[in-house]
Amino acid sequence: MPGDPQQWREQARECIRSARHSRSSLDRENLAVLATKWLQLAAIYESDNALLERWGDRFSNVISPRLSLNCDLKGSLTPG
């Protein structure tokens, strides 16, 4: 499966840094939600990947529907 959980965690850190500098409470809230979604994505990916590794190659083409995410206009991640 494609993806980089470390990169997603870095995105979460960037959201938190941006939230700390934002003057808008709505922006801070949205950035905090987005940071949480990036961290959830990393955790889901790692969990699913660990299961796939345990199950072996016969399930290597299975991609979790939980990883099918889209970014909505407010910047939060929603199931796709």
N, C-alpha and C positions, 0 to 999 in steps of 0.2 A: 504494500500500500504506500502511496506517496505521502509525504508529509514530514515535518520536522518539529517535534514537540519543543525542542529547545528554542527554536525560532518563535513559536507561539508564546512561550513563556517570556521571551524578550518583548514581544508585542504587548503582553500584559503589563510588564514593567514600564514600557513607554506610555501606556494609557495612564498608569498611576502617576508617573512624572508629570504628564500633561494635566492631569486632574489637580495636582498640587499647585500648579501655576495658573489655573483657570480662575477667573473672577466670577463666573456664572455657576450658581449652584446646580442648575439643570445640566450644564456641561459636565460638572464634576460627577454628578449622579450617573449620567450616561456613560462616561469614561470608566467609572467603577464597574458598572454592569458589563461593559465590553471587556474589561480586564478579566472579570470572572468568567466570561464566556471563553476567552482565549485559554484560561487555565483549565476549564472543563474540557475543551477540545483536546488539549494535550493529554489529560488524564484518560479520556475515552479512547483516544488513539493508542496510548500505551497499553491500556487494559485489553482492548480488542486485539492488538498486535501480539501480546503475550499469549492470548488464547489461540490465535492462529498458529503461532510457533509450536505450542503444545500439541495441537491437533495435526500438524504436519501439512504436507503439500496438497493433500486432497481437498483442503479448504482454502487454498491460497488465493483463489479467485473471488472469494467472498469479501465484499466490502460492506461494512456496517452502515445501515441507513442513518445512524446517528451522526456519521461524519459528513453527510450530505447537508451542508449548512450554507445559508445565504446571508448576506449582510443587508439588513433593511436600511431605510433612509435615516433612521435615528442612530445607526452605527452599531446596533446590537445584532447578535447572531441569532438566526431563527432557523428551525428545521426546514429543509428544502423539499 
